[in-house]
Amino acid sequence: MYELTINLKPETKTPLYEQIYGYIKEEIRKGRISSGERLPSTRALSRHLDVSRSTVELAYEQLLSEGYIESQPCKGYFVSQIEGLYRIEQHTHNGAPAEISGRRKFSYDFTPNGVDLNSFPYNTWRKLSRESLVEDRAELFRLGSPQGDEGLRNAISNYLHQARGVECTPGQIIVGAGNDYLMMLLCAVLGTGHKVALENPTYKQAYRLFANLSREVCTVDMDEKGMIVEELERSGSDIAFVMPSHQYPLGTVMPIRRRMELLRWAEKDEGRYIIEDDYDSEFRYKGKPIPALQGYDRNGKVIYIGTFSKSIAPAIRMSYLVLPGSLYQRYRERCGFISSTVSRVDQMILQKFIEEGYYERHLNKMRALYRSRHDTLLSELKKMGPDFDISGENAGVHLLLHFKDGRSEDELIRLAEEKDVRVYGLSEYYVDCPRNTEETVILLGYANMSEEKIKKAVGLLREAWCR
Amino acid sequence: MYELTINLKPETKTPLYEQIYGYIKEEIRKGRISSGERLPSTRALSRHLDVSRSTVELAYEQLLSEGYIESQPCKGYFVSQIEGLYRIEQHTHNGAPAEISGRRKFSYDFTPNGVDLNSFPYNTWRKLSRESLVEDRAELFRLGSPQGDEGLRNAISNYLHQARGVECTPGQIIVGAGNDYLMMLLCAVLGTGHKVALENPTYKQAYRLFANLSREVCTVDMDEKGMIVEELERSGSDIAFVMPSHQYPLGTVMPIRRRMELLRWAEKDEGRYIIEDDYDSEFRYKGKPIPALQGYDRNGKVIYIGTFSKSIAPAIRMSYLVLPGSLYQRYRERCGFISSTVSRVDQMILQKFIEEGYYERHLNKMRALYRSRHDTLLSELKKMGPDFDISGENAGVHLLLHFKDGRSEDELIRLAEEKDVRVYGLSEYYVDCPRNTEETVILLGYANMSEEKIKKAVGLLREAWCR
């Protein structure tokens, strides 16, 4: 019999049974107790260590459950063969493993991609997270529907109907881990042999995705109402990618007539579709919300894509695709077997978040918050004099400044940098083709900045830019 | 001034400020208080309702934050224009919205895809979840690295090195929401113009994926050591998809010599690669774990894919790809901009789960649990007589029964069904080509069944099958 002398420390946070378990495990791993050796009985060890018997029993139970020891009836506990057991040593980290981004940090950053994360409803999310992990335990961890859980799709369908005028059944919805993923999926559903047209400037991530997934892509000019449909027709494309509620980055809202024109273009050929990306349509500060194009579609031509990344947080990887009936069958055949990319726990949290009214409240709060930042930025900019015109007001989370004084984008960005303010040029949103060189356009995003910071930053821009 | 008569219910669970907030919100929505109307001062309303002033202030604060009212200094609170506000009504669900699956439920189901979900470490997961949602709040909700957070990739790299003999830096790892997604991504990285060879029978989900994503696919015969390399050579494929540690569904372990042959095949041409799917390699019950093929690869020919779905739970959508250096650049160019599909909160939970030693303990527990179920099933089956041979023992979570008595798969499945036991035929794992019709093979998965259930179920199978 092996005698174990364990130096127990009752004053530490680690429970006694854990200390005993840990000690014996280590001895077994190091080979100091060989496999086949018999451990002391629980009674003997408890007397030897001067602890309760149940403490020893608990330790032995752990060792048994993990396979370090085995129990032979009437004989006792014996050390197992441990070669099959896992042993993963923890490497200690020296501080936070921050990746060197190489990017300078600015005191004031007018990024157009910002989301105010301080407003994220942590307490609610945590509460719902806890509830979800308690409910229906085993079921939630089983593989769910590839399209996402029906309960969540119900909640999304309901929300889309009321808030966006999107008409669909839960069955048409596919929940996925982000827009990029859903667009990859869409490419797989649509197949090859298509040509995708995007506006210019546009959401370049989408352009890159279609281009890199070997789809033919092109850009089609816009006017102040959005994509020019005659040009679209001329381009020979069969898929149009648009953001009619709030074009990114220009902020253009596609009026009704243009939407109808676009729908008519799509109806001309069976293989034509419109991809409507409703990114950031949630934030309008004046007037009624603009309904989605999809709601006007009577012929199954519009593929609608939306996300919770902008309205909740980017790291919530939850977006959704609404497929028209005509494409649903193709999805089932080509991709219906691809498992869902969103954990069912996260789906349940989001479903509750929506159904219990938190999403509505959160949206309204964010809208009010962004609106007052928008108002502040606008009024501060107006004080700056006539060097530029402003566009993109009253919706989204950034404004555009159109300079007509001949100064280049690089120059304006550099001048701002010298004051520790980061601004963005419109040129990076263009795909390849030559821009209108008469004007220089600068983007100022305000989602991430408090009203105080906005005032200070605009003050610095005035110093930088005004002559 | 508008007088508000609210019927407050102090005895209910809803706080008084919430009741006041809810009432006023509803009145505003229904238009009973028009926009522009002035609300009572907080002092007046608190006196009128006989509640504390701070209760009314809290209610007004909520309404203000969501944009229902606005505050005009020295004048008071006024109802806003509400047309931009969200209003999402909750549809009540009548009971649980269970989808009609149309599938019969069996009392005993020997599914080979089972995972014992009762062992899922809920308490730990919930604890880590709570901790993750408290730590570094804003940062965690910002968009992270497309490959997944470095901390998690560190932990995975460490685990892979120690447990699987996989050699890689964290930079080679891409974390994704499930194997299906990562294989889609891989297809995008590899591009078109490839031919993928799989064994037969095989993991058909992979076959379907490659086939549907317009990749040329074919199958290559296996012998008792795995894929036959001369046949692979003859097939003209340039990508081989194998599961050398534990082939699914046959359980074949590819011995060293065959692995070397496979690696030599890949080295003959720059464009050739091996995809190693290490699914369910965690569970071996006899002997040392078999190291991954990737560990022997000196020429960057092996693409390694692994998952946490089998060892933790299917709904944990977290898998990882290890790209050889030669493909990493291509990934950056073609797909480097595609955002991560795993929420950073989930990544953090998993990282802690691994780093704090819980994963190791969980794996050992699952192994011990599955092993005893394996042992029980094996011993019960051996009592059943000589009608079949058994293969696939000592690893994975299912056994294969090879019947030589001429009875068909359908017949055996039907007989079992009559006893309310579900068993699985090997034929569904074959791709298209004619099988060896001499023998009928039935799969029995045991992950999901307690030892009691296993004994009962085998008893029923004996009644069903033994003549």
Interface residues (C-beta under 8 A of the other chain):
Chain A: L64 S65 E66 G67 Y68 E83 G84 L85 Y86 R87 I88 E89 Q90 H91 H93 P97 A98 E99 L117 N118 F120 Y122 W125 R126 S129 R130 L133 V134 R137 A138 L140 F141 R142 L143 G144 S145 E150 G151 N154 N158 Y159 Q162 A163 G176 A177 G178 N179 D180 Y181 M184 L185 A188 G191 T192 Q205 R208 L209 N212 L213 S214 E282 R284 Y285 K286 G287 K288 P289 S309 A313 P314 A315 I316 R317 E333 R334 C335 F337 I338 S339 S340 T341 V342 S343 R344 V345 D346 I354 E355 E356 G357 Y359 E360 R361 L363 N364 K365 R367 A368 L369 R371
Chain B: L64 S65 E66 G67 Y68 E83 G84 L85 Y86 R87 I88 E89 Q90 H91 H93 P97 A98 E99 V115 L117 N118 F120 Y122 W125 R126 S129 R130 L133 V134 R137 A138 L140 F141 R142 L143 G144 S145 E150 G151 N154 N158 Y159 Q162 A163 G176 A177 G178 N179 D180 Y181 M184 L185 A188 G191 T192 Q205 R208 L209 N212 L213 S214 E282 R284 Y285 K286 G287 K288 P289 S309 A313 P314 A315 I316 R317 E333 R334 C335 F337 I338 S339 S340 T341 V342 S343 R344 V345 D346 I354 E355 E356 G357 Y359 E360 R361 L363 N364 K365 R367 A368 L369 R371
